Amino acid sequence: MIRSGTSYDVIVIGGGASGMFAAGRAAEGGARVLLLERNDRLGRKLAITGKGRCNLTNTDETTAFIESFGKNGKFLYRAFTEFSNDDLVAFFDARGVATTEERGGRIFPSSGGSSGVVKALAAYMKEHAVSVRLYARVREIAIDRASGAVAGVRMANDGSLIPAPKVILATGGLSYPATGSTGDGYSMAAALGHTIVPPRPALVPLETIERFPKELQGLSLENVRVTAFAGGKKIASEFGDMLFTHFGVSGPIILRVSGAVVEQHERKARIELSIDLKPALDEAKLEARLVREFAASGAKALRTVMKGLLPRALIPVFVETSGIPGDRKCSQITSVERKKLADLFKDFRLTVKRPRPIAEAVVTRGGIDLREIDPRTMESKKVKGLFFCGEIIDVDGTTGGYNLQAAFSTAHLAAR
């Protein structure tokens, strides 16, 4: 039985970025709000985002934000126009969190850390009298049998019902489950008839078949271009920085191509990564440079001359891959071998074994089917009084602050 009476107007499930903001926003509008968080503290995932630096948003225009989310980006048009990147920066600035713009239009807290962001959101909720319960795990969202609308939530520990006519589900995806993103929200929504687009990793590092990345662990390549091929067909290409790891490759541009890689990996395609180590030079200019370098270093060994062209740690792997002995004198290198080196600079290949697990992904792809959510309000089209925000819905953008902005923007709509 559902108890009569209502203790709260709104219950928010999940104390991450979108949950805290939604709770504060709803309370600011006059609602009596309860936020339920299963962890021992709020904002655990927010605290580690951007490697602890918290890339809040980006300076891009709204159209660029929408494009960064691919085919599902149009769903976020209302959210981004109702609560923009400028609005988000102003919100935190008003609460003592100054921000700084970095390369690529990325916006970070000027303090260099995420703690101020979490504290500002907690203070925002306290200011508007949001009730917060920690160690509070929800078993299910209760529905009034007569109306079919939300009636409250039932707790997992004792089965008690907390009444409320509106619930905002902000439990996140499956990325970084140690922070509480364990997919509970998917099962709650599915139990109410919602379709769940299968969750899979987005913005995720990639494992390679080649073992030499382990030898290069920690080496960062700056201003290179990575192009991903599936079955010989180009599927994605990005320019910027990447990183070698003990399992393969990571870094900003690897994360940005990973979405396309994940999709093709699910189709069992053979996937290769082509690294252009000298994207500023076309083939003719690169070969001309090699001609000059070798002519000026006739008696020097190939591996020695490579020090002016490549990071030191990469030279042994590059030379071995070329098949040209590293001790070969530059004056002895043939035009065919020089062309081979030039080609390798422009097309240094790695083979993808598989994406890393979803637990290591920056964000989750998949979630609540967008066709079942009103993009103007974030309310369920199936259950009156049920709202969604943040990573639980089926939208995921590229790196650069876009996903966190989407969390705040969808929370704003849901709370309003």
N, C-alpha and C positions, 0 to 999 in steps of 0.2 A: 504493500500500500504506500502511496505517496502522502506524506504528511501535509496537512494544511498549513498555510502561512508561509511567508517568504522572508528569510533572514537577509538575503542579498538580492540586488537587482541583476548583478552580473557576476559570474564565476569565470575566472581565467585559469586554464589548466596549462602550466608551463611557465617557469620563471626565467626564460632566456630574454634576449633582446626584444623580440616582438611581444612576448607575454608581459614583461614589465612595462613596456611603453603602452600597450593596449590597456593594461590595468590603470595606469596613471591617467591616461587620456579619458577613459570612461568615468573615472572618479572625478576628474576635473569638470566633466560635464554634468555632475550632480548625482551620479549613480552610486549606490552602495556596492562596493566591489570586494570580492575575496579572490586572492591569488593563491593557488595550490602548486607547490613545487616538491617533487619527490626527493630532491637532493638535500644536503645539509646547508646549502647556501644558494643564493641567486646568481645568475649570470656566469655559470661555470664555463660554458662554451664561449661566451662573449669575451671572457677574460683571456682566452688563448688565441682568439682570432687574429689573423695577421701576424702570427708568431708573437703574440702578446702585445703588439703595437696597435691593433684595432683599426683597420682601414674602414672608417665609418661610411664614406661615400666617395663620389667622384664629381668633378666639375663639369662633366659632359652635359649636353643638352638632353631634353627628354627623349627626343627621337633616337639618340645614341644609346640611352639607357634601354629603351625598348628593343633596339636591335641587338644589344648584348645578351638578351635572353632568347634569341633565336625565334623559332616558330611560335612559341608561347608568349612572346614578349607583348603582343597587342593586348593580352588580358590585363596587363599592368598599367595601361594608359591612364585610367581613372586614378589609380593609386598614386602614380608619380605626379600627376597634375594637381591632385588634391593636397599632397604632402611631398614637396620636392626636396632636392638636395640642399637648396638654399634654406628651406624651412628647417631641415634637420640641423644644419650648421648653426642657424640662429637659435634653435632650441637649446643646444648644448652650450653655446656661447653665453646665453642668458643664465645658465646654471654653473658658470665658472669653468667650463671646459673649452679652452681656446683650441683652435685647430690650425693645421699647417698644410699647405698644398705641396705635394711632391711630384716627382716625374710621373707623367701619364695622367695628370689631373687627380691623382689619389689624395684623399683628405684623411689626415691622421690627427689625433690629439697632439697638441704641441708638447705635452709632457713626455711623449714617447712611449706611453704605456696605456693599458686599457682600464686600470683600476679606477681612474677618475670617471670614466664613462659608466661603469657599473655603479659606483657610488652616486653619481648624478641621477641615474634612473631610480635607485632605491630611495633617494631623497625626494624625488618627484612623487613617488607613490606615497611616501610618508606625509608629505605636504598635503595631499588630498585624501588622507585617511583610508588608504587601501589596507585591508586586513591581509596579512601574509601568514601562511602556514607552511612550514618546512617539514620534511619527512612525510609529506602528504601525498600518497599515491592513489590515484583515481582508478576504480575498477571499470566503471561504465558511466555513460551519460544517460540519465533517467528521462523517460518520455511519459507525458500524460496520455493515458490510454484513450481518453475521450476526444482530445483535440489533436493528438499526434505531435504536439509541440514539446519543446524542452521543458522539463520540470525541475531539473537540478542535476546533481552528480552523486553517485554512490561510491563510497570510499572502499579501498581494498582491504584495509586492516580490520575493520569491524563491521563492514556492510552498512554503515549508517548513511542516511540520505541527507545531503545539504541542499535545501530547496533554492531554486533561482529560476526565473523565466528565460534567462539568456546565458549561454555558455560560449566562451571564446576558446577554441582549441589551438594551442600554440606550443605543441610538444616537440616540434622540430622533426628532423628526418632520422637517418641511421648513421650519420657521420659522427665520429668520436663518441661512441656509446658510453665511455667512461664518464662523460659529462652529463649523462642522463638521456641522450637521444637514442632510445632503444626501440622506437617504433610503436610505442603504446598508443599513440594517437591514431595510427592507421587502423588498429583493431577496433578502437572505439567508434571510429567513423564507419568502418565496414559493417559493424553490428547494427548500424542505423540505416543500412542500405546504400552507403556510398561506395563508388567504384574506386579502387586503389590502383593507379598506374604502377606497375612493379618497380620498387626502388632499386636503383643501381648507382654506382659511383659516378660522380661528376667532379671535375677538377681534381684529378687523382694522379699520383706518380705512376710510372710505367716500369715494369720489369722487362729486362732484355735477355735474349738467348746468349748473347756475347758475355763473357765473364770479365773482360777488361775494365768495365765501369767500376768494378770493386777496387781495382788497382788505382783508379783515378778518383776514388771517393773523396768528396769535399771540393773537387775542382769545379769552379764556376766558369762558364763561357759567357762572355758579355757581347751583346750586339751581334748575335748570330741569327740565322733563319733556320727554323725546323719545319720541314714539310713531311706530312704523314701520307703514306700510300697504302691502300688496301687492294690486294690483287693487282698491283701495278697502276691503280687509278688514284690520282690525288684526291684526298678527302679533307685536308686541313693544312694551313700554313700560317706560321706566326714568327714575328721578329722580336728579339729581345734577349733575355738572359735565361740560361739553363744550368742545371747542376748534375754532376755525376754522383751516384750514391752506391752503397754496397749491393743494391739489388738491380740497379739500372739507371734511370734518369728521372729528374724532377725539376723544379724551378718554374717560374711564371709561364714561359712559352710551352713547356711540356704540359702543364695543367690545362692551358687553353686549347691544346689540340686533343686532349685526352677524351673529351666528350665524344668526338667522332670516332676515336680509336675504340672506345668501349662498345659503341654500337656495332662496329665492324667485327670486333672480337666475338660478340655474341652470335654473329653470322658465320663464325669459323673462318674468316678471311685471313690470309697471310698479310701481316702488317709490318711495314718497314718505315723507319724514320731516316730522312735524309737531312744531314746537317750541312748547311752552307757556312763554312768557317770564315769566308771572306765575302760577305754579301755586298759590300761597297764596291767590289771590283767585278766587272764582267769577265768572261773567259779570256778575251783578247788582252785586256789590261792586266789580268793576273799572270798570264803566260809571259807578257812583256816584262813584268816585274821579276819573275823567276829568271828570265834571261839576264837581266841586269845583276841580280843577286849572285848568280852562278859565275858570271863573267868577272865580277869583282872578287870572287872567293875561290878562284880556280884550284888552289892546292888544299883548300879546307874540305873536311868531310861533310857529307850531306847533313848528318845529325847536328853538326856545329852551326851550319847556316840556318837550320830550322829554328834556332833560338830567337832569331829576329822575326819569325813569322808565326810562331805558335807558343802557347804556354809550355813551360819546361816539362811539366808532368805528362803532357799529351804527346810529346815528340817520339818516345820509343814506340808507342802504339801506332802512331801515324806512319812512321817509317816502316814498321813491320807490316802494316796493312798494305803499303805501297808495293811491297815485294822487292824494293831496291835496297841493297845493303847500306846500312847507316854509315859505314866507313868509306863508302865510295866517294872519291874526290869529285868536286863539282865539275871540274874540267872534263871528267870522264862520263858524265851523265849525257845520254843521247837525247835527241829531240823527242823521240817516242816516250822515253822515261819522263822527260820534263812535262810532256802533255799528260801523262798518267798522274803525276803529282798535282798538276793544275786541276784535273778532273776530281781528284780526291779532296782537294780543298773545297770544291764546290758541291761535292756529293759524298760526304762521309756517312756511311750507312750503319744503322743499327736495326736489329730485328726484334720486334716486340713479342715477348713471351705471353704476357698477360698484364692487365691493369692490377694495381695493388688492391687489397680488399676495401669494401665500402667503408669500413671502420676508419680507414686512413684518408678518405676523401674529404676535401674541404667542404663540399656540400653534397646533398643527395639529389639525384635526378629521379623524377617520379613522385608519387604521392596522390593527394586527393585530385580526382579528375576535374579539370577546370570547367567542363561542361555542366557540372553539378554545383557550381558556385556563381553567385551574382557578382560580377566584377565591380559593380557600383557600390556594393556594401560589404562584400566578403561573406554574405549570409548563404547558408545552404539552401539549395533549391528543393531539397527533399525534406528537411526538418526545420520548421519555424523556430527561430530563437537560437539556432546553432550557427556559429561564425568560425572562420578559419583565418589564420595569418601566419606569415613566416614560412619556414622551410617545409612545413607539412604539405603545402599545396604543390602542384606539379609545375613549378617554375624554377629554373636555375640559370644563372648568368655567368659570364666570364669573370676572371679575377679583376680587381681594381676598385672594390667598394660597392659594386652593383648589388650583390646579394644582400648585404647588410642594409642598404637603402631600401630594398624591396621588403625586408622584414619590418622596418619601421613604417613604410608607406602603407603596407597592407594592414598593419596593426592600427594605424590611424583610422582607416576606413571601418574596420571591424568595431573599433571602440566607439566611433561616432554614431 
